Amino acid sequence: MMGFASLNPSYRLCSTGYAIVVLPDHLHAIWTLPEDDADFATRWRLIKSEFSRGLRGSERISPNRAAKHERGIWQRRYWEHTLRDEEDFARHAASIHFNPHFGMRAT
C-alpha cells in the first residue's frame, strides 16, 4: 500500500486523505474534498495521471485506448460513495486495508 503523500501533488486537492490502495487496474481511497466542492472527476483524473507518469509504459494498450492516448492501467470510470457514519467508514477502511489480499467485498 502507498500513502497519499506518494501522490504528490495531486493528493493536495483532497482536503484529507485517510486510506488508499493501488491495485493492478484500479484503486480505492477514502478522502474528503474541501467544503462546497464535489469535483471527484478532476481528483481521480489527476491522481491516476500522476501515478501513471511514474510507471514505465510496458502494459498492453488496446487500439481504442492508444487512439485516445490512454494508458492500459486504469478502469475508465469511478464510483463514489458517501460514507454514512463511523461504522461505514470503518468497514470501507478495512476493505481498503485488506483489498490487496482478499479483494473488495460488496457492501
C-alpha positions as CSV (number, residue, x, y, z in Angstrom):
1,M,0.0,0.0,0.0
2,M,1.0,3.6,-0.5
3,G,0.2,6.8,1.2
4,F,-1.4,9.9,-0.2
5,A,1.9,11.7,0.1
6,S,3.2,9.4,-2.7
7,L,0.6,11.0,-5.0
8,N,2.2,14.4,-4.7
9,P,0.9,17.0,-5.6
10,S,-2.5,15.6,-6.7
11,Y,-3.4,14.4,-3.2
12,R,-3.3,18.0,-2.0
13,L,-6.5,18.6,-4.0
14,C,-8.2,16.5,-1.3
15,S,-9.0,18.1,2.0
16,T,-7.9,15.0,3.9
17,G,-6.7,11.6,2.8
18,Y,-7.5,8.6,5.1
19,A,-6.7,5.5,3.1
20,I,-5.6,4.4,-0.3
21,V,-4.7,1.2,-2.1
22,V,-3.5,0.9,-5.7
23,L,-4.2,-2.4,-7.4
24,P,-3.2,-3.5,-10.9
25,D,-6.2,-1.9,-12.7
26,H,-7.9,0.3,-10.2
27,L,-7.6,1.9,-6.8
28,H,-9.7,2.6,-3.7
29,A,-9.4,5.6,-1.5
30,I,-11.1,7.4,1.4
31,W,-10.7,11.1,1.3
32,T,-12.7,14.3,1.8
33,L,-12.9,17.2,-0.5
34,P,-12.8,20.9,0.5
35,E,-16.2,22.3,1.5
36,D,-18.5,23.3,-1.3
37,D,-16.5,21.2,-3.7
38,A,-17.7,17.9,-5.2
39,D,-15.4,17.6,-8.2
40,F,-14.5,13.9,-7.8
41,A,-13.8,13.5,-11.6
42,T,-10.9,16.0,-11.6
43,R,-9.4,14.4,-8.5
44,W,-9.4,10.9,-9.9
45,R,-8.1,12.1,-13.3
46,L,-5.2,13.9,-11.7
47,I,-4.4,11.1,-9.2
48,K,-4.5,8.5,-12.0
49,S,-2.5,10.6,-14.4
50,E,0.2,11.5,-11.9
51,F,0.6,7.9,-10.7
52,S,0.7,6.6,-14.3
53,R,3.5,9.0,-15.2
54,G,5.7,7.3,-12.6
55,L,5.4,3.9,-14.3
56,R,7.2,2.7,-17.3
57,G,4.9,2.1,-20.2
58,S,5.1,-1.7,-20.6
59,E,1.4,-2.6,-20.3
60,R,-0.7,-3.7,-23.3
61,I,-2.8,-1.0,-24.8
62,S,-5.8,-1.6,-27.0
63,P,-6.1,0.3,-30.3
64,N,-9.0,2.2,-28.8
65,R,-7.0,3.4,-25.8
66,A,-4.0,4.2,-28.0
67,A,-6.1,6.4,-30.2
68,K,-7.3,8.3,-27.1
69,H,-3.7,8.5,-25.7
70,E,-4.7,6.4,-22.7
71,R,-2.5,4.0,-20.8
72,G,-3.8,0.5,-20.2
73,I,-3.6,0.7,-16.4
74,W,-6.9,2.0,-15.1
75,Q,-10.6,1.4,-15.4
76,R,-12.1,4.4,-17.1
77,R,-14.9,5.1,-14.7
78,Y,-15.0,5.8,-11.0
79,W,-17.7,5.2,-8.3
80,E,-18.1,7.5,-5.4
81,H,-19.8,6.6,-2.1
82,T,-20.6,9.0,0.7
83,L,-19.7,7.3,4.0
84,R,-22.8,7.4,6.2
85,D,-21.3,7.0,9.7
86,E,-18.3,5.7,11.6
87,E,-19.3,2.1,11.1
88,D,-19.5,2.7,7.3
89,F,-16.1,4.4,7.5
90,A,-14.5,1.5,9.5
91,R,-15.9,-1.1,7.1
92,H,-14.6,0.7,4.0
93,A,-11.2,1.4,5.6
94,A,-10.9,-2.3,6.5
95,S,-11.8,-3.3,2.9
96,I,-9.1,-1.0,1.6
97,H,-6.6,-2.4,4.0
98,F,-7.4,-6.0,3.1
99,N,-8.2,-5.4,-0.6
100,P,-4.7,-6.5,-1.9
101,H,-5.1,-9.8,-0.1
102,F,-8.8,-10.7,-0.5
103,G,-10.5,-8.3,-2.9
104,M,-13.2,-5.8,-2.2
105,R,-16.4,-7.1,-0.7
106,A,-19.6,-5.6,-1.8
107,T,-21.5,-3.7,1.0
